[in-house]
């Protein structure tokens, strides 16, 4: 069976990106290995996640640098699911994560769009406890 293992995310700087994902979003770094003097293999993922993650890929040239923060042309690019939306929404805000909107209720639960440190748009998605008593 095939598995989607990692998603590459263009970043300006490995350490800057790690600080954001670990500090603001509570991710853990599961691998940080030097590949060459100017390249590293850096993988972060939400704590408790057993598979997948983001490969933090430092932009290597002008074309890649121009795409940092806009890998999806302005659309929501990444979707972060939580088991406790109010807890994580409040924690992210307390750590300076910028939300574009107030949380809203959708048929699948609560959602709010936020931006990472580079401007990529994410959905924070969590269950609606009222929908599943």
Backbone as numpy.savetxt, mean C-alpha at the origin, in Angstrom:
# Nx Ny Nz CAx CAy CAz Cx Cy Cz
-0.83 -24.88 -9.48 -1.67 -23.71 -9.48 -0.79 -22.47 -9.48
-1.14 -21.51 -10.29 -0.39 -20.25 -10.34 -0.83 -19.33 -9.20
0.09 -18.52 -8.74 -0.19 -17.57 -7.67 0.42 -16.23 -8.03
-0.33 -15.17 -7.84 0.22 -13.83 -8.01 0.98 -13.51 -6.73
2.29 -13.44 -6.82 3.12 -13.35 -5.63 3.40 -11.91 -5.20
3.85 -11.06 -6.11 4.24 -9.70 -5.76 3.72 -8.71 -6.79
3.56 -7.48 -6.36 3.26 -6.36 -7.24 4.40 -5.37 -7.08
5.04 -5.00 -8.19 6.13 -4.03 -8.13 5.54 -2.63 -8.01
6.06 -1.87 -7.07 5.64 -0.49 -6.86 6.86 0.40 -7.02
6.82 1.28 -8.00 7.94 2.20 -8.22 8.03 3.18 -7.06
9.23 3.36 -6.54 9.48 4.28 -5.42 10.69 5.14 -5.74
10.80 6.28 -5.07 11.98 7.15 -5.24 13.17 6.60 -4.49
12.90 6.04 -3.31 13.98 5.64 -2.42 13.51 4.45 -1.58
14.33 3.44 -1.47 13.95 2.25 -0.72 13.62 2.55 0.74
14.53 3.25 1.41 14.35 3.49 2.85 13.17 4.40 3.14
12.98 5.43 2.32 11.83 6.32 2.46 10.53 5.53 2.33
10.46 4.66 1.34 9.26 3.85 1.13 9.05 2.88 2.28
10.11 2.25 2.75 9.98 1.33 3.90 9.43 2.07 5.11
9.95 3.26 5.39 9.47 4.02 6.56 7.97 4.29 6.45
7.49 4.64 5.26 6.05 4.89 5.09 5.24 3.62 5.30
5.60 2.56 4.60 4.79 1.34 4.68 4.84 0.71 6.06
5.98 0.72 6.70 6.08 0.15 8.04 5.51 1.10 9.09
5.82 2.37 8.99 5.40 3.33 10.01 3.95 3.75 9.90
3.52 4.17 8.72 2.17 4.70 8.55 1.12 3.61 8.36
1.46 2.57 7.61 0.47 1.53 7.31 0.64 0.27 8.14
1.70 0.18 8.91 1.89 -0.98 9.77 2.30 -2.25 9.04
2.86 -2.11 7.83 3.35 -3.27 7.10 4.62 -3.78 7.77
5.04 -4.97 7.37 6.31 -5.50 7.81 7.19 -5.73 6.59
8.48 -5.56 6.77 9.43 -5.86 5.71 9.80 -7.32 5.85
9.53 -8.11 4.83 9.82 -9.54 4.89 11.11 -9.89 4.16
11.63 -8.92 3.39 12.90 -9.17 2.71 13.50 -7.82 2.31
14.78 -7.67 2.55 15.53 -6.49 2.12 16.95 -6.97 1.85
17.22 -7.20 0.59 18.48 -7.82 0.19 19.14 -6.99 -0.90
20.43 -6.75 -0.78 21.18 -6.03 -1.81 21.42 -6.94 -3.00
21.08 -6.43 -4.20 21.32 -7.18 -5.43 22.58 -6.69 -6.13
22.84 -5.41 -5.99 24.03 -4.77 -6.55 24.23 -3.48 -5.75
25.30 -2.75 -6.00 25.49 -1.53 -5.21 24.34 -0.51 -5.29
23.55 -0.56 -6.36 22.45 0.41 -6.49 21.06 -0.22 -6.58
20.96 -1.52 -6.33 19.65 -2.20 -6.39 19.46 -3.10 -5.19
18.20 -3.09 -4.68 17.84 -3.98 -3.58 16.54 -4.69 -3.92
16.33 -5.81 -3.26 15.08 -6.58 -3.35 14.38 -6.35 -2.02
13.38 -5.45 -2.04 12.70 -5.06 -0.81 11.22 -5.42 -0.94
10.75 -6.29 -0.05 9.36 -6.74 -0.07 8.70 -6.38 1.26
7.55 -5.71 1.17 6.74 -5.39 2.35 5.34 -5.95 2.14
4.69 -6.22 3.27 3.29 -6.68 3.19 2.62 -6.41 4.53
1.29 -6.40 4.55 0.59 -6.18 5.81 0.98 -7.25 6.84
1.15 -6.81 8.08 1.48 -7.77 9.15 0.42 -8.84 9.21
0.86 -10.09 9.35 -0.06 -11.21 9.44 -0.39 -11.82 8.09
-0.08 -11.14 7.01 -0.33 -11.67 5.67 0.66 -12.79 5.41
0.21 -13.87 4.84 1.08 -15.02 4.64 1.64 -15.10 3.23
1.09 -14.35 2.30 1.55 -14.42 0.92 1.45 -13.06 0.28
2.08 -12.94 -0.86 2.01 -11.71 -1.63 2.78 -10.58 -0.97
2.63 -9.42 -1.54 3.28 -8.25 -1.00 3.66 -7.29 -2.11
4.30 -6.22 -1.71 4.77 -5.22 -2.64 6.28 -5.31 -2.76
6.76 -5.36 -3.97 8.19 -5.26 -4.23 8.47 -3.78 -4.45
9.18 -3.16 -3.53 9.51 -1.75 -3.65 10.66 -1.63 -4.65
10.36 -1.09 -5.81 11.31 -1.03 -6.91 11.74 0.42 -7.13
12.98 0.73 -6.78 13.46 2.11 -6.94 13.54 2.43 -8.43
12.94 3.55 -8.80 12.95 3.99 -10.19 14.40 4.18 -10.64
14.73 3.59 -11.80 16.11 3.54 -12.25 16.46 4.57 -13.31
15.46 5.17 -13.96 15.76 6.12 -15.02 14.66 7.18 -15.07
14.81 8.14 -15.95 13.87 9.26 -16.03 12.45 8.78 -16.35
12.31 7.81 -17.21 10.96 7.30 -17.56 10.29 6.70 -16.33
11.01 5.87 -15.59 10.44 5.27 -14.39 10.17 6.33 -13.32
11.08 7.28 -13.14 10.87 8.33 -12.14 9.60 9.12 -12.45
9.29 9.32 -13.72 8.08 10.06 -14.10 6.81 9.30 -13.72
6.90 7.99 -13.55 5.73 7.17 -13.21 5.55 6.96 -11.71
6.52 7.33 -10.91 6.39 7.17 -9.46 5.16 7.96 -9.00
4.26 7.27 -8.33 3.04 7.90 -7.83 1.89 7.92 -8.82
2.11 7.45 -10.04 1.05 7.48 -11.05 1.08 6.21 -11.90
1.30 5.08 -11.27 1.41 3.84 -12.02 0.11 3.40 -12.65
-1.02 3.93 -12.19 -2.32 3.52 -12.72 -3.05 4.67 -13.40
-2.31 5.71 -13.78 -2.93 6.82 -14.49 -3.99 7.55 -13.69
-3.83 7.61 -12.37 -4.77 8.33 -11.52 -5.90 7.49 -10.94
-6.04 6.27 -11.38 -7.07 5.37 -10.82 -6.61 4.79 -9.50
-7.57 4.29 -8.72 -7.18 3.52 -7.54 -6.39 2.33 -8.06
-5.24 2.11 -7.44 -4.28 1.13 -7.94 -4.19 -0.10 -7.05
-4.26 0.12 -5.75 -4.07 -0.97 -4.81 -5.24 -1.00 -3.82
-5.56 -2.18 -3.31 -6.72 -2.38 -2.45 -6.26 -3.08 -1.18
-6.43 -2.41 -0.07 -5.99 -2.93 1.22 -7.21 -3.31 2.04
-7.38 -4.61 2.29 -8.51 -5.10 3.08 -8.13 -5.16 4.55
-9.09 -4.80 5.41 -8.88 -4.84 6.84 -10.05 -5.55 7.49
-9.81 -6.15 8.65 -10.91 -6.79 9.38 -11.57 -5.80 10.33
-10.99 -4.60 10.49 -11.54 -3.59 11.39 -11.33 -2.22 10.78
-12.28 -1.81 9.94 -12.15 -0.56 9.21 -11.99 0.65 10.13
-12.87 0.84 11.13 -12.72 2.04 11.98 -11.35 2.12 12.66
-10.86 0.99 13.15 -9.55 0.97 13.81 -8.44 1.41 12.87
-8.39 0.80 11.69 -7.30 1.09 10.78 -7.43 2.47 10.14
-8.64 2.89 9.84 -8.84 4.23 9.30 -8.33 5.27 10.29
-8.69 5.13 11.55 -8.24 6.07 12.59 -6.72 6.00 12.78
-6.16 4.80 12.79 -4.71 4.64 12.97 -3.95 5.28 11.81
-4.41 5.07 10.60 -3.74 5.67 9.44 -3.79 7.18 9.51
-4.97 7.73 9.83 -5.09 9.18 9.95 -4.15 9.72 11.02
-4.06 9.04 12.14 -3.19 9.49 13.24 -1.72 9.49 12.82
-1.38 8.66 11.84 0.01 8.59 11.38 0.24 9.44 10.13
-0.74 10.28 9.78 -0.55 11.23 8.70 -0.95 10.77 7.32
-1.60 9.61 7.20 -2.05 9.16 5.89 -3.18 10.08 5.43
-3.10 10.52 4.18 -4.06 11.47 3.63 -5.19 10.72 2.91
-6.40 10.89 3.42 -7.58 10.32 2.78 -8.22 11.37 1.90
-8.68 10.96 0.73 -9.32 11.87 -0.22 -10.78 12.10 0.11
-11.35 11.26 0.95 -12.78 11.31 1.19 -13.08 10.72 2.56
-14.27 11.02 3.03 -14.75 10.38 4.26 -15.12 8.94 3.92
-15.06 8.04 4.90 -15.48 6.65 4.63 -16.91 6.61 4.12
-17.15 5.70 3.21 -18.51 5.53 2.69 -18.89 4.05 2.74
-20.19 3.81 2.84 -20.71 2.44 2.89 -21.07 2.01 1.46
-20.56 0.86 1.10 -20.87 0.24 -0.20 -21.47 -1.13 0.08
-22.04 -1.79 -0.93 -22.62 -3.12 -0.70 -21.63 -4.13 -0.10
-20.36 -3.96 -0.38 -19.34 -4.90 0.12 -18.73 -4.46 1.45
-19.09 -3.28 1.96 -18.55 -2.82 3.24 -18.18 -1.35 3.21
-17.26 -0.96 4.08 -16.80 0.42 4.12 -15.57 0.57 3.24
-15.44 1.76 2.64 -14.28 2.06 1.80 -13.94 3.53 1.92
-12.66 3.83 1.83 -12.18 5.20 1.74 -10.89 5.19 0.92
-10.75 6.18 0.05 -9.57 6.27 -0.80 -8.50 7.10 -0.08
-7.28 6.55 -0.07 -6.16 7.32 0.46 -5.01 7.28 -0.53
-4.04 8.15 -0.29 -2.84 8.19 -1.13 -1.62 7.78 -0.32
-0.73 7.05 -0.97 0.52 6.72 -0.30 1.47 7.92 -0.40
2.67 7.78 0.07 3.60 8.91 0.12 3.95 9.45 -1.24
3.73 8.69 -2.30 4.04 9.16 -3.65 2.82 9.65 -4.41
1.63 9.41 -3.88 0.41 9.85 -4.56 -0.40 8.74 -5.19
0.09 7.50 -5.15 -0.72 6.38 -5.66 -2.00 6.28 -4.85
-3.10 6.04 -5.52 -4.39 5.94 -4.85 -4.67 4.50 -4.44
-5.14 4.33 -3.21 -5.47 3.04 -2.62 -6.91 3.08 -2.11
-7.56 1.93 -2.07 -8.82 1.76 -1.33 -8.50 1.03 -0.03
-8.94 1.60 1.09 -8.98 0.87 2.35 -10.39 0.31 2.43
-10.51 -1.00 2.54 -11.81 -1.68 2.49 -11.97 -2.56 3.72
-13.13 -2.46 4.34 -13.40 -3.31 5.50 -14.85 -3.71 5.56
-15.15 -4.75 6.30 -16.52 -5.24 6.38 -17.42 -4.26 7.14
-18.68 -4.34 6.83 -19.70 -3.55 7.53 -20.31 -4.47 8.58
-20.01 -4.25 9.88 -20.53 -5.15 10.92 -22.06 -5.24 10.92
-22.72 -4.17 10.51 -24.18 -4.17 10.49 -24.73 -5.11 9.42
-23.94 -5.36 8.38 -24.39 -6.25 7.29 -24.25 -7.72 7.67
-23.39 -8.01 8.65 -23.16 -9.41 9.06 -23.28 -9.52 10.57
-24.50 -9.42 11.10 -24.65 -9.46 12.56 -24.31 -10.82 13.15
